[in-house]
């Protein structure tokens, strides 16, 4: 009985420590976004300070961040939709026809560090005069999104009973018809999970956009560094810009977390 009580206390303390270690940096970031640069450097005003919206006015009006928000939304949305259109049928084929070697190749593409491809990509796309446009950003983000979607959806399709499709074939449907009318509607939770994770990864991607974007197409993670100068850093504007990038994804993850968990665990068992 004592051991059980001690374990409960340990678990509660461990949870508090983990939650605080995750929340405190976020709380400091949001609080700093409402401070002036002088207040940020003043430790006596860590908790008590006069809030200001000047940093958000700089971010949303002077720094043209509404355009960068649109750029991030467009690139993440287009990369996610195109990856779903290609990845879902590919994952279904690999699952139903036991194409494990092909799946391993796709997984290897997910494991390869993206930085190792930046130089050849830049060389190829610069010769094609595509650097600085949305097309090259969408294609580069698909390098991350497509393997992720295939990997998630393969596990989901493995968890769907083959008998459902066999019954559809007996009723006269073709393989494509069975996929479209039976398998695809049943796989909506997995598609939602893969799409949400793909969008989040694309929204947060910094490295590809840093090298391949232009002045008019750069995304929010790249635009944040406009507040980092050679001689000084606008910490207030930087924290406000980081909050603008972070909070939408946190809100999305908070509302859809149960769908993400259910989608990731749907393919854990067969049958």
N, C-alpha and C positions, 0 to 999 in steps of 0.2 A: 504494500500500500504506500509506504514511504517512497519507494522507487518510482511508483506511478506519479505521485505528487511532485517529486523532484523532476521527473521528465516533463511534466506540464509546465513547471516554472522555467525550465531550460528552454522549452519550445517557445514560450511566450517571450522570453528575453531575446532569443535568437530572432524571432519574427520582428520584434521592435528594432533591433540593431539593423537588420536587413532593410526594413522599410525606411528607417531614418537615413541610412547610407544612400538609398536611392532617391529619396524625396528632398533631402537637404540641398543638394546641388541645384535641383530644379527650382526650389523655393528661393534660393539665393539668386538664381538667374532672373526669375520673374521680378523679385524685389529690386534688383540692380537695374532692371529696365525702366523703373520709375524714379531712378535717382539721377542726379547730375554727376558728372565725372568727379567733381570735388567731393561729393558725398560718398561716392564709391570708395575713394581712397581714405576717407575718414572712418576709422574703426569705431569711433564713438557714435556714429550714426548707422551702425549695422542693423539695428532694430527700430530705432525711432528716427524718422526723417520726414521731410516734406515732399510728398510725391509730386511728380511732374509728368506730363504727357509729351514733353518736348522731344523725347527720343522717338516716340511712335510717330509724331508729326514729321520728323526727319526721315524716318524709314518709309512711311506710306506716301509722303508728298514730295519731299525734296529728292530722295534717293530713287524715286520711280520704282518702288518695290511692287506696286500693283502689276506692272509689266512682268517682273520676274516671277511673281506668283502665277500669273497666267502661263508663262513659259514652263514652269515646273508642272502645273496641272496638265498642260497639253502633252508634254513629253511623257509623263508618267501614265496618263490615260491611253495615249496612242501605243506606247510600248506594251502596256498590259493587255489591251484588246488584241493587238496583233499576235502577241505571245499566246494568248488563250486560243485564238483561231488556229494557230499552228500546233500548239502544245497538247491540247485536249485530244484531237484525233491521233496524234503521234503516240501519246501515252496509252490510249485505248488499243492501238495496234500492237504496241510492245507488250502490253499486259495479256491480251487475248492470244497472241501468237508466240508467246514465250521468247521474245527477242531480248534476252538478258544481256547479250554482248553489246547490242545497240544501246541499251539502257546504260550500260557501264560507260560507253563513250560519251553519252549525254552527261552523266554524272561527272566524268573527268573534266568536261568543259565547265562545269560548275566549280570544280576544285581549283582549276588553273587560275593563278593570280591575274587579275585584270591588268595590272601594271605591266606585265610582261608582253601584253598585246598592244599597249598604247603607241609605242614607236612604229611598229608595222602598220597599225591602223592609221596613224597620222600620215604616214608616207603614202599609203594607198589613197586615202580620202583627199589628201591635199592634191595629188595628181589628178584626181577626178573633180577637183574644185568643189568639194562638198563640205569642207571644214567651215564651221561657222553657221551652218544651217540646222534646221530641226531634223532633217532626215538622218544625218549622221548621228545625232544624239539619240534618236529613237532606236536606230539599229544597234548602237552600242549598249543601250539599256536593255535591249532584248537579249543580249548575251548573258545578262544576269537573270532576267525574268523567265526566259524560255526553259532553261534546264530546271529551274525551281518548279515551274508549273508541271513539267513532265514528271519530275520526281514525286511531287505530291499526288498527282492524278493517277500515276501507276499504282501507288498503294491503295488509292480509293477504288479503282477498277478491279484490283485483285480481291477486294472485299465484297464485290457484288457477285451474287450467285450466277453461274453460267446457265442454270436452268431457265431463268427468265428469258434470256435471248433464245434459247432452244425452243421454248414454247412459242415465242413470236415467230420463229422460222417455220414451225409446224403450222401456224395460222396463216402462212402465206407471205410474210414479210421477207424482204431481202436482208442481207447482213447490214447494209447501210440503213435500211428502214428500221431494223431492230435497234440499231445504235441511236438513230434520231428520235424514235418514238418511245423506246423503253429505257435504254441505258442513260441517255443524255439527261432526261428529266430526273432520274434517280441520282445523278451525279451533281446536281445543283449545289449541295452543301460543299462538296469538294472543290467545285469551280469557284464558288464564292471565297473559300479559304485561299486558294491559289491566287485568285485575282487580288484579294486584299493584301496579301503578303508581297505580291509582285509590285503593286502600286506603292507600298511603303518603301520597299527597297529602291525603287526607281526615284521616288521623291527624295530620299536621303542620299542618293548617289552624288558624290563630289568629284571623284577622280576623273571620270570620263568627260564630264561637263567642263572641268577646269581646262582640259587640253583641247577639246573638240568644239566648244561653243564659241560664239562670237559676242560682240558687244550688245547686240540686240536679242540674242537667243540664250544668254546665260541663265542658269536656274538659280533658285534661292541659295542653296549651299555655297555656290561660287560667289554670288552677290554679297554674301556676308563679309567677305574679305575686303570689300571696299572700305570698311571701317578700320582696317589694319593698315597703317601707314608706315613709312620708313622710320620716322622719328617719333611718332606717337600713335596711340590707339584710342579711338573713341569708344570707351568701354560701355557707356550708356547706350549708344546707337547699336553697338555689337550685341549687347544683351537683348535689346528690343528686337533686333532682326532675328536673333536665335530663337526668341520666344515665338515670333511669327512663324518660323519654320517648324518648331517643335510642337506647339499646342494643337494644330489641326490633326497631326498624326496621333497624338496622345488621345484626343477625343475620339477619333475613329477607332483606335485600338480598344478603348474603354467600352464602346458600345457594341463592338463586334467580337469581343474576346470569346464569348461562348460559341460563336459560329466557327472561329478559328480552331478552338480546342476540339469541337465535335468533328470538324472536317479533317484535322490531323489524325484523330484517333479512329476515324471511320474505317480505314483500311488495315487496322491492326490485327483483325481476325478475319478469317475466310469463312464465308457461308452466310 
